[in-house]
Amino acid sequence: MNTFTNRSLLFKLLSLLSVIRGYNILVLIAAQYLGSIFIFSKEKSLRNVLLDWHLLYLVLATVCVVAGGYIINNFYDVKADRINKPIKTGLDNTIKQETKLSLYFFFNFSGFAFSALVSFKAAFFFSVYIFGIWLYSHKLKKSPLIGLISATTLTILPFFVTFVHFKNFSKVIFIHAIFLFLVIMIRELIKDLENIKGAVANNYNTFPIKYGEKKTKNFIVLLITLTFIPIYFLSAYPAIEYMKYYFYFTSLILVFIGFYIWFAFQKKQYQLLHNVLKILLLIGVFSLLLIDKTLLLDKIFN
């Protein structure tokens, strides 16, 4: 009996991690801390960054709100996901819809509470962020262009919180933000192509449905071309040091995607490109470790 109960609890835990996309949450934590150490807080030592309680509260607030966002998105997309992701949906449905809503409110309240420990401005930002995620899941995602821009903006906003916390508004950060914005938008468009059947079934007027696959692919190629502008400036920036090789590698991958997208017509082909971009973004997070080694040594021994 105990073995059965333990297995049931383990299965529900796996289901919860699937709903809140635990893998993405871990990557987000790593991205915020590595970004804080190597980009946003050049003046602070490693110890001061890691023991910065306000940064910890902001990261926890982000984790809670993003987890809540995944839950409400899962709640509204249940019909589409049955078509697009049948295996994942089967695992997600282990948790009842009522339980998902309760967890959604719990995560959002926790996120707001953590942000309130930092400042009134942080609490206000996360309140707006929570509302923005709900509005996107409920309404905006059904609009082709606004939905695309909203999804990309909501994905990149957690990094905005971190560099505002450290009051670092250097040009290289904004250029990096433009790079991320373009790559994430490319990923969102490919994801829309991948999930087109579920979008039709759920009456979502996504970009590929509104403008067609050909125009969507043209737009992806345009975005890929624009991405080379921030890549050029970032790879030429001296402090980037060995991270420039990541941008060289990214250039090759984007060229591959630009060519391959024209030969992709099946869901598994779009899924391949989507996964390639996810891995590329993951590598980008940990390539922050390649930035100027003297900066890291200064932080450790300061």
WOWO-V976503 format. One record per backbone hydrogen bond with DSSP energy under -1.0 kcal/mol. CO is the residue of the C=O (numbers start at 1). NH is the residue of the N-H. Records with the same first field share a line. If there is no record, write none. Layout:
CO: NH ; NH
//
This chain:
1: 5
2: 6
3: 7
4: 8
5: 9
6: 10
7: 11
8: 12
9: 13
10: 14
11: 15
12: 16
13: 17
14: 18
15: 19
16: 20
17: 22
21: 25
22: 26
23: 27
24: 28
25: 29
26: 30
27: 31
28: 32
29: 33
30: 34
31: 35
32: 36
33: 37
34: 38
35: 39 ; 40
36: 41
45: 49
46: 50
47: 51
49: 52
51: 53
52: 56
53: 57
54: 58
55: 59
56: 60
57: 61
58: 62
59: 63
60: 64
61: 65
62: 66
63: 67
64: 68
65: 69
66: 70
67: 71
68: 72
69: 73
70: 74
71: 75
72: 76
73: 77
77: 81
78: 82
80: 84
81: 85
85: 89
86: 90
87: 91
88: 92
89: 93
91: 94
92: 95
96: 100
97: 101
98: 102
99: 103
100: 104
101: 105
102: 106
103: 107
104: 108
105: 109
106: 110
107: 111
108: 112
109: 113
110: 114
111: 115
112: 116
113: 117
115: 118 ; 119
119: 123
120: 124
121: 125
122: 126
123: 127
124: 128
125: 129
126: 130
127: 131
128: 132
129: 133
130: 134
131: 135
132: 136
133: 137
134: 138
135: 139 ; 140
136: 141
139: 142
140: 143
143: 147
144: 148
145: 149
146: 150
147: 151
148: 152
149: 153
150: 154
151: 155
152: 156
153: 157
156: 159
157: 161
158: 162
159: 163
160: 164
161: 165
162: 166
163: 168
170: 174
171: 175
172: 176
173: 177
174: 178
175: 179
176: 180
177: 181
178: 182
179: 183
180: 184
181: 185
182: 186
183: 187
184: 188
185: 189
186: 190
187: 191
188: 192
189: 193
190: 194
191: 195
195: 199
196: 200
197: 201
198: 202
199: 204
200: 203
204: 206
206: 210
207: 211
208: 212
212: 216
213: 217
214: 218
215: 219
216: 220
217: 221
218: 222
219: 223
220: 224
221: 225
222: 226
223: 227
226: 229
227: 231
228: 232
229: 233
230: 234
231: 235
232: 236
237: 240
238: 241
239: 292
240: 243
241: 244
242: 245
243: 247
244: 248
245: 249
246: 250
247: 251
248: 252
249: 253
250: 254
251: 255
252: 256
253: 257
254: 258
255: 259
256: 260
257: 261
259: 262
260: 263
266: 270
267: 271
268: 272
269: 273
270: 274
271: 275
272: 276
273: 277
274: 278
275: 279
276: 280
277: 281
278: 282
279: 283
280: 284
281: 285
282: 286
283: 287
286: 289
287: 290
288: 291
290: 242
292: 296
293: 297
294: 298
295: 299
296: 300
297: 301
298: 302
299: 46
//
